Amino acid sequence: MQSLSLYAMTIFFMATGLAHFIWPAPFLKITPHWVPWPKAVNLAAGAWECAAAFALPSPRFHALAARCLIVLLVLVFPANVHMLTNREAGFGIKPVWLWARLPLQGLLVYWVWTQIAP
C-alpha cells in the first residue's frame, strides 16, 4: 500500500509542479503581494516541486525529496491564507471551502511525512 501511495504522491506533485509552468496565472494570483519577484518564485516553486517529485521514488533520494516537499508545503501555506483573505485571489470560491483548504495543507504534510519512515 505504501508504494501505491508513493506513486500517487509522485504523480500529484509532478502534475502540480508542471502546472506552475503550463498555467502560471492562477499561481501568480494567489501569491501574496509581499512576495518579491512573484514570477521567478512561481517558477522556482514549480521546479522545486517537479525535482522533488521526480526524486521521490528513488531509494537514494527518497527521504530528501520528501523533506523538500514538506518544506515547500510549509512555504506555500501563505498563498492559501491569501486566497482566504483576498477576494480576488480566492477566485470567488466560497469562504467555507477556503477555510477547509487550510488544514488540507497539514494533511498533505502528514501524507508526505508518512512516506519518510518505513
Number of C-alpha atoms within 10 A of each C-alpha: 5 10 10 9 14 19 14 12 20 19 15 14 22 20 15 17 23 17 17 22 16 10 11 15 14 13 20 18 17 22 23 18 12 7 11 10 9 17 16 10 15 19 19 15 22 25 17 19 26 24 17 25 27 17 18 27 18 11 9 10 13 19 20 15 23 24 18 19 24 19 12 17 18 14 11 15 15 16 21 21 19 19 24 23 13 13 13 13 21 21 13 11 13 11 14 9 11 19 14 10 17 17 13 13 17 15 12 16 19 12 16 23 15 14 18 14 7 5
